Amino acid sequence: MPSSLLISGLVLLASCSQEQSPTHPSTAAMQATGDNEGDTLPILDHHLWEENELDTSAGPQEISLQWPANKRFVYQASSEQTTATEDSPLMTMVQSEASQIFTYAIEPQQVDEQGHQVIEITYLSAKVDLDMVGNQIHYDSDQNQTQQEADPSTETAFKGMSKLMGHSMRVTLNQAGEILQVDGLDKLYQTLRESMPGQSNAIYERLIQEDQIRDLIRYPFLPPVPVTPGTPWQMQSTENTTLGQFASISNHYTYAGTLERDGANLHAISVKGMVEPYADEDPDPMGLSMQGGSSQGNILLSTGFGYLMESTSNQTLSMRIQLPEELMASLPVTPELTFKIMHHTQLLEISETANKL
């Protein structure tokens, strides 16, 4: 559920002092395409299926998402990240390892007389482990505490997570499944501002944006037309990277077929993506400039309703550090941060709930 660069933002927050919130509009467009770019990307470390598991004999499949009412879907989203800068004296200053685990619940309600459906999203728990230049930090929302070995000032970056736990947002869909409104974000932002003045709440406000909440309810990556095994399509978007910069994302999807898993029939989709700097981006006050990146992953969806069962991806992102001229002159190469992130999201359980109408 959280942005892929949550840990990146918190790591930099621990060592930097200036932030700003850009106001570029987010855009997205998807089209069917025969272009299968990204074939040169590295092989994914963890596949969700073997080729011999796939059934590729079915005819055209129309993949759509519908949330069954009075159910509670609990998801776990985890990331493991390493950050480094190679061939630079700054390596010891920025090298870090981090991991995070978030759980959240999605609760669809009954459709009302107007044909509207409300879906509630609630943050349940979070765990974060960070090792940055020997400073080890562990956060566990279940224990409501942060433990660290050095520099207590960095705790403010994780303090905000406690404000997220138990907070709910409500997304309203119309009869066509289109999102009419998202409620609850303003209240969350206000809570963050009151409890975390300054740069820390700016990070969290970038993380929890309306577009990201919408994407949990209506998947923008679904194919626009019925697909058969081998059918490719593309999605392009402009997204906030959490670090205060926007990026152009180009994802290329391929329908792989269906497979059986634990008695369920699932759609299998593979994805390869490229990240490029946003063309109209303003200079970053922290001295960071995005160089680009790539990703590759797998997605499994329920064939019955289209909701996510499991997904995984590898992501690499590079950002160049602009230092004072006198320091740059003493370095053999321009310092460049490399983020390597492994993502995994999985449906943990589905349970029955009472009608809230």
C-alpha positions in Angstrom: 0.0 0.0 0.0 2.7 2.6 0.8 4.7 4.2 -2.0 7.7 2.2 -3.2 10.0 4.9 -2.0 8.7 5.2 1.6 12.0 4.0 3.0 14.0 6.1 0.6 12.2 9.2 1.8 12.7 8.3 5.5 16.4 7.5 5.0 17.0 10.8 3.4 14.9 12.6 6.0 17.2 11.3 8.6 20.1 13.1 7.0 18.7 16.1 5.2 16.9 19.2 6.4 15.0 20.7 3.5 11.8 19.6 1.8 9.2 21.1 -0.5 5.9 19.8 -2.0 5.6 20.1 -5.8 2.2 20.6 -7.3 2.5 19.0 -10.8 -0.8 17.2 -11.8 -0.7 13.4 -12.0 -1.6 12.0 -15.4 -2.2 8.5 -16.6 -3.1 6.9 -19.9 -3.3 3.3 -21.0 -3.4 1.9 -24.5 -3.1 -1.5 -26.2 0.3 -1.9 -27.9 2.3 -4.5 -29.6 5.6 -3.0 -28.3 7.3 -5.3 -25.8 10.1 -3.0 -24.6 12.1 -3.8 -21.6 13.3 -7.3 -22.7 16.9 -6.4 -21.6 15.9 -5.9 -17.9 17.4 -8.2 -15.4 15.6 -11.5 -14.5 13.3 -11.3 -11.5 14.7 -13.0 -8.5 11.4 -14.4 -7.3 8.8 -15.5 -9.8 5.2 -16.2 -8.7 4.8 -19.1 -11.1 6.7 -21.7 -13.2 6.0 -21.8 -16.9 4.7 -25.4 -16.6 2.0 -24.1 -14.2 0.4 -21.9 -16.8 -2.7 -22.8 -18.8 -2.5 -20.9 -22.1 -5.3 -22.7 -23.9 -8.2 -20.4 -22.9 -9.8 -17.9 -25.3 -9.9 -14.1 -24.9 -10.3 -13.1 -21.2 -11.9 -9.9 -20.1 -10.2 -8.9 -16.8 -12.2 -6.5 -14.6 -12.3 -5.7 -10.9 -15.4 -5.9 -8.7 -15.3 -5.9 -4.9 -17.8 -8.3 -3.3 -19.7 -6.6 -0.5 -19.5 -7.4 3.3 -16.0 -8.9 3.0 -12.8 -7.9 4.7 -9.6 -8.3 2.6 -6.4 -8.0 4.6 -3.2 -7.4 2.6 0.5 -7.4 3.6 2.9 -5.2 1.6 6.6 -5.6 2.2 9.8 -4.0 0.7 13.5 -4.7 1.1 15.8 -1.9 0.0 19.6 -1.3 -0.3 21.0 2.2 -0.9 24.5 2.9 -2.0 26.8 5.1 -4.1 29.6 3.3 -5.9 33.1 4.6 -6.6 32.6 7.6 -4.2 34.1 8.7 -0.9 30.5 9.3 0.1 29.6 5.6 0.2 30.0 5.3 4.0 27.7 8.3 4.4 24.8 7.0 2.5 25.0 3.3 2.4 21.9 1.7 4.1 19.7 -1.3 4.3 16.0 -1.1 5.1 12.9 -3.2 5.2 9.3 -2.5 5.8 6.1 -4.5 6.3 2.6 -2.8 6.2 -0.8 -4.5 6.6 -4.0 -2.9 5.6 -7.7 -3.9 5.2 -10.1 -3.2 2.4 -13.8 -3.5 3.3 -16.4 -3.1 0.5 -20.0 -2.3 1.6 -23.3 -3.1 0.0 -24.4 -1.1 -3.0 -27.0 1.5 -1.9 -30.2 2.6 -3.6 -28.3 5.1 -5.9 -26.0 2.3 -7.1 -23.1 3.6 -5.1 -20.6 1.4 -3.2 -18.4 2.6 -0.3 -15.1 0.8 0.3 -13.2 1.5 3.5 -9.4 1.2 3.6 -7.7 1.0 7.0 -4.0 1.0 8.0 -3.5 -1.9 10.4 0.2 -2.2 11.3 3.7 -1.3 10.2 7.2 -2.6 10.9 10.4 -0.9 9.7 14.0 -1.8 10.2 16.7 0.6 9.1 20.5 0.4 9.2 22.1 3.6 8.0 25.8 4.3 8.7 25.7 2.2 11.8 22.5 3.8 13.1 20.0 1.0 13.5 16.3 1.8 14.0 13.5 -0.6 14.5 9.8 0.5 14.5 6.9 -1.7 15.4 3.4 -0.2 15.5 2.1 -3.2 17.4 4.5 -2.3 20.3 3.9 1.4 19.6 7.6 2.2 20.0 10.8 3.0 18.2 14.2 1.5 19.2 17.5 2.9 17.9 21.1 2.9 18.9 22.1 6.5 18.0 20.8 10.0 17.1 17.3 10.2 18.7 16.4 13.0 16.3 15.8 10.5 13.5 12.8 9.1 15.5 10.6 11.9 14.2 10.6 10.3 10.7 9.0 7.1 12.1 6.8 8.8 14.7 4.2 9.6 11.9 3.5 5.9 11.3 1.8 5.6 14.6 -0.6 8.3 13.4 -1.5 6.2 10.4 -2.4 3.0 12.3 -6.2 2.6 12.6 -6.9 5.5 10.3 -9.5 4.8 7.7 -10.4 6.3 4.3 -13.6 5.8 2.4 -13.8 5.5 -1.4 -17.2 5.9 -3.1 -17.8 4.2 -6.4 -20.7 4.8 -8.8 -22.7 2.1 -10.6 -20.2 1.9 -13.4 -17.4 1.3 -10.8 -15.9 4.8 -11.3 -14.5 6.6 -8.2 -16.7 9.5 -7.2 -14.8 10.7 -4.1 -12.2 9.8 -1.5 -12.9 10.8 2.1 -10.5 10.8 5.1 -7.3 12.2 3.7 -7.8 15.7 4.9 -8.4 14.5 8.4 -5.2 12.4 8.2 -3.2 15.3 6.9 -4.4 17.6 9.7 -3.4 15.0 12.3 0.1 14.8 10.8 0.5 18.6 10.7 -0.6 18.9 14.3 1.7 16.2 15.6 4.6 16.4 13.2 5.3 20.0 12.1 7.9 20.5 9.4 9.6 18.1 7.0 8.4 14.9 8.5 4.7 15.4 7.7 5.6 16.6 4.2 7.1 13.1 3.6 4.0 11.4 4.7 1.7 13.7 2.8 3.6 12.7 -0.4 3.3 9.1 0.5 -0.4 9.1 1.1 -1.9 10.7 -2.0 -5.4 10.3 -3.4 -4.1 8.7 -6.6 -2.4 6.0 -4.6 -5.6 5.3 -2.5 -7.6 5.2 -5.7 -5.2 2.6 -7.2 -5.9 0.2 -4.4 -9.6 0.1 -5.3 -9.5 0.5 -9.1 -6.4 -1.1 -10.7 -5.1 1.2 -13.5 -3.0 -1.6 -15.0 -5.9 -3.8 -16.1 -6.0 -4.4 -19.9 -8.4 -2.2 -21.8 -9.5 -5.1 -24.1 -10.0 -8.9 -23.7 -6.6 -10.6 -23.8 -5.2 -14.0 -24.7 -1.8 -15.5 -23.4 1.0 -13.4 -24.9 -1.1 -10.2 -25.4 0.8 -7.1 -24.4 -0.4 -3.6 -23.3 1.1 -0.5 -21.9 0.4 2.0 -19.2 2.1 5.4 -18.9 1.8 7.7 -15.9 3.5 10.6 -14.1 4.0 9.9 -10.4 5.5 11.6 -7.3 8.6 9.7 -6.1 8.1 10.9 -2.5 11.5 12.6 -2.5 9.9 15.7 -3.9 10.4 14.9 -7.6 8.1 13.5 -10.3 9.0 10.7 -12.7 7.6 9.4 -16.0 6.6 5.7 -15.6 6.2 3.4 -18.6 5.0 -0.1 -17.7 4.7 -2.9 -20.3 2.3 -5.8 -19.3 1.9 -9.2 -20.8 -0.9 -11.6 -20.1 0.7 -15.0 -19.3 -2.5 -17.2 -18.9 -4.2 -18.8 -15.9 -3.0 -21.1 -13.1 -4.4 -23.0 -10.2 -3.1 -22.1 -6.7 -4.6 -23.4 -3.4 -7.8 -24.4 -5.2 -8.2 -20.9 -6.8 -8.1 -20.1 -10.5 -5.9 -17.0 -11.1 -4.9 -14.6 -13.9 -1.1 -14.3 -14.3 0.4 -11.0 -15.6 4.0 -10.1 -16.0 5.3 -6.5 -16.1 8.4 -4.6 -17.1 8.8 -0.9 -16.4 11.1 2.0 -17.1 11.4 5.2 -15.0 12.6 8.5 -16.5 12.9 12.0 -15.0 9.8 14.2 -15.5 10.7 16.6 -18.3 9.3 19.7 -16.7 10.6 19.0 -13.2 12.0 22.0 -11.2 15.5 21.8 -9.6 15.4 19.9 -6.3 16.5 22.0 -3.2 18.1 18.9 -1.7 20.5 18.7 -4.7 19.0 15.4 -6.0 18.2 14.8 -9.6 16.6 11.6 -10.9 18.6 9.6 -13.5 16.1 6.9 -14.2 15.4 3.3 -13.3 13.7 0.0 -14.2 11.5 -2.6 -12.7 10.2 -6.1 -13.4 7.5 -8.2 -11.7 4.6 -10.6 -11.6 0.9 -10.1 -10.7 -1.7 -12.7 -9.8 -5.4 -11.8 -9.8 -8.6 -13.7 -8.9 -10.4 -14.8 -12.0 -13.8 -14.4 -10.3 -13.7 -10.8 -9.1 -10.3 -9.5 -10.4 -8.9 -8.5 -7.0 -5.2 -8.9 -6.2 -4.0 -12.2 -4.8 -0.2 -11.6 -4.9 2.4 -9.4 -6.7 6.2 -9.1 -6.6 8.7 -6.8 -8.3 12.3 -5.7 -8.4 13.0 -2.0 -8.8 16.2 -0.1 -9.4 16.3 3.8 -9.2 19.3 6.1 -9.6 19.5 9.7 -8.3 22.5 12.0 -8.7 23.7 14.1 -5.8 24.6 17.8 -6.6 27.2 18.9 -4.0 29.0 22.3 -3.6 31.4 23.0 -6.4 34.5 22.9 -4.1 33.5 19.4 -2.9 32.6 18.2 -6.4 36.0 19.2 -7.7 37.7 16.8 -5.3 35.6 13.8 -6.3 36.6 11.4 -9.1 32.9 11.1 -10.4 29.6 12.8 -9.7 28.0 10.9 -6.7 25.0 8.8 -7.7 22.6 7.1 -5.3 21.3 3.7 -6.3 18.1 2.3 -4.7 17.5 -1.4 -5.2 14.1 -2.5 -3.9 12.2 -5.8 -3.8 8.4 -5.5 -3.3 5.9 -8.2 -2.3 2.2 -7.8 -1.7 0.0 -10.7 -0.7 -3.7 -11.2 0.3 -3.5 -12.7 3.8 -7.1 -13.4 4.5 -10.7 -12.8 3.5 -13.4 -12.7 6.2 -17.1 -11.9 6.4 -18.2 -8.5 7.8 -21.6 -6.9 8.8 -23.4 -4.6 6.5 -22.6 -1.0 7.6 -25.4 0.7 5.7 
